[in-house]
Amino acid sequence: MKHYTYHPEGVCSVQIDYDIEDGKIYNLKYIGGCNGNLKAIGSLVEGMKVEDVIAKLKGIECGIKETSCGDQLAKSLEKIINE
């Protein structure tokens, strides 16, 4: 299992931490942001394939912001799979 930390931009959360093992995401935690909603995202994506998480969350906006905490997670996962 490999641990990752990402510092999102343009959202209320300041850090996203998660683990990836066998192409699946585990232990997702956000620092800052809308606590309940972000815990829900973590619960919903637990054990999902990275590609499926990207497909579900990429492009979601938050209010007037052009991104969201979910979109930022998708961007961080895309960065990892494109390395």
C-alpha positions in Angstrom: 0.0 0.0 0.0 1.4 3.4 -1.0 0.4 6.6 0.8 -0.2 9.9 -1.1 -0.7 13.5 0.1 -2.1 16.2 -2.2 -2.6 19.9 -1.6 -5.8 20.9 -3.5 -6.3 24.3 -5.1 -9.4 26.5 -5.3 -11.3 24.6 -2.6 -11.8 24.9 1.2 -9.9 21.7 2.0 -6.1 22.2 2.3 -4.9 18.6 2.1 -6.1 15.2 0.8 -4.5 12.0 2.1 -5.2 8.5 0.8 -3.6 5.1 0.1 -3.6 3.1 -3.1 -3.2 -0.6 -3.3 -3.8 -2.8 -6.3 -5.3 0.1 -8.2 -7.9 0.9 -5.5 -8.2 3.8 -3.1 -8.3 3.4 0.7 -8.3 5.6 3.8 -9.3 8.8 2.1 -9.1 11.8 4.5 -9.5 15.5 3.8 -8.1 18.2 6.0 -10.4 21.2 6.1 -13.5 21.7 4.1 -17.1 20.5 4.7 -16.4 17.7 7.2 -19.6 15.7 6.7 -19.6 15.8 2.9 -15.9 14.9 2.7 -16.3 12.0 5.1 -19.1 10.8 2.9 -16.9 10.9 -0.2 -14.2 8.9 1.7 -16.8 6.3 2.7 -18.2 6.0 -0.9 -14.9 5.6 -2.7 -13.3 3.2 -0.2 -12.1 0.2 -2.2 -13.0 1.7 -5.6 -10.8 1.4 -8.6 -8.9 4.7 -9.1 -10.2 5.0 -12.7 -13.8 4.7 -11.4 -13.3 7.4 -8.8 -11.9 9.7 -11.5 -14.8 9.0 -13.8 -17.4 9.8 -11.1 -15.8 12.9 -9.5 -13.9 14.7 -12.4 -15.4 18.0 -13.4 -17.7 18.5 -10.4 -18.0 22.1 -9.4 -18.8 23.6 -5.9 -21.1 26.6 -6.0 -19.4 29.3 -8.1 -16.0 27.6 -7.9 -14.8 25.9 -11.1 -13.7 22.9 -9.0 -14.6 20.9 -5.9 -13.0 18.7 -3.3 -14.1 15.7 -5.4 -12.7 17.2 -8.6 -9.4 17.9 -6.8 -9.3 14.2 -5.7 -9.8 13.2 -9.3 -7.0 15.5 -10.5 -4.6 14.1 -7.9 -5.5 10.5 -8.9 -5.0 11.4 -12.6 -1.6 12.9 -11.8 -0.6 9.6 -10.1 -1.7 7.3 -13.0 -0.1 9.6 -15.6 3.3 9.4 -13.9 
